[in-house]
Amino acid sequence: MNDLYIKIKNRLPVDHPLTESNLRLVDSNFDESLANGAYMKFERSIFAEAMGVYEVCECFYYMDNDVVKEKFVVRPMTTDEKTKKQQIEKERWSENGYSSWIFDEDFCVFKPPIEYPNDGKKYVWDESTTLWVEVQNGN
């Protein structure tokens, strides 16, 4: 009863898949709608690919016999998409970040001018001195 189905319009999948139990709640004629092709069985895919910072995952539905399936395609961002992502990060950082940190275009993040110490202790950034300051116990 938890099979997935998707609405079909003009022989193409539309909207998002729904569980059979939810469809029966919104469409009292589900069995009849299924028989006349208003819905098709849907198979979900699992997306488990690692993506780069400047990649976009797009999901497509396609028909395979009597089942609608989804396919994930990872593509590089266009120049405009990459520029917009960088702009959003720079605007976000200008509101909440440190002015001394440097934008790393390769990873679309801001990094401190001095690397975080690697000695097992805890530190916080002090913008007034542009240094990492060790966190003392109780602070």
N, C-alpha and C positions, 0 to 999 in steps of 0.2 A: 504493500500500500504506500510505500515511500518512493516509488518510481518517479522519475522526473519526466515532465512533458513540456512542450513549448508550442505556443500558438503559431498557426500557419495562416498567412494571408497572401493571396496571389502566388501560391506555391513557394513562398519563402518564409523562413522563420522570422518572427518578430517578437519584440519584448524580451523578457528573461524567462528562463525555465521555472516551473513551479512543481512542487510535489503533488502527487496524485491526490493526497488528502486535502491539500489546500484548493486544488482545482475543483474538487467535489463540493467544497463549501461555496465557491463563487459561481460555479456552473452546474446547476442541478441536472442538466442534460448532458453531463460529461460523456457518458457512454455513447450517446447519439452523436455528439460533437466529434468524438474520437473516430467513430465509424465513418463520418462524412469528410474526414480530413481536416477538420478545423484545428486539431492538435496532433502532434507526432511525439513519439517517445524521444527522449533526449539523453545523451550520454555525456557526462562531464569528464573533462581531462584534468590531470594534475599538472600544474606548472611548477617545475622544480629546477629551472635553469638559473644560474647566477647571471646577474645583469651588471653591466658597467654603468658608471655614473651618467654617461651620455647615451644611454640606450632606452628605447621605449618598447613596451610589450603591448601588442595589439591582439585582441581576441576576435576570431572569426567563427561563424557558424557555417557548417556545410552539411549537405544531405548525403548520406551513405545508405543506399537502399531505403528502408522504411524507418531510419533512425537519423535524427539530427545530432551532429557531433560538434564539439568545439575544437579549435586549433589555435595555439598561441604562436605568434611570430614576433621575434625580437629583431628590431631594426635600429640602426644608428639614428640619433636625433638629426634633424635638419639643422643647418646653420642658424636659422631663426629660432628653432626650439632651444638649441644650446645657449644662444644669446639670451633668450628670455629666462631660462633657468638660472643663468649666472646673475642676471639683473635682479631676479626675485631674491636670491641668496644675499646679494650685496645690499639690497634695501632692508631685508630682515636684519642683517648684521649691523647696519647703520643705526638701527633703533635700539638694539640690545647688546651689541658686541663691543669689543675693545678697539679703539682707533689704531693702536700700534700693531695689531695683527695683520698679516699679509694674506691676500687672496691667492689661493693655489688653484689656478685654472684647470689643471689636470684632474683634480678631484672635486672641484666646485665647493671648496670649504675654505674657511679662514684658519690660518695656523699662526701660533705665536712666533715672535721673532727669535725666541730662544726655546729649544726643545724642553719638554717636561723632563725633570731629572729622573734618572733610572736607578734610584738607590733604595727603592722599597718604601720610602717615606711618602707622606701625603703633603701636597702643596696646593696653594691657590695662587692665581695670577694677581699681581699688584700692578695695576696700570700706571700708578704714579711713579713707580721706579722701573717699570717694564721688566720685572723680574718675577720668578717663582719664589714664593715665600712659604717656608715650611709651616704646616699646621701644627700648632702646639697642642698637647693633650688638654682637654677641657675647653678648647676654642672651636 
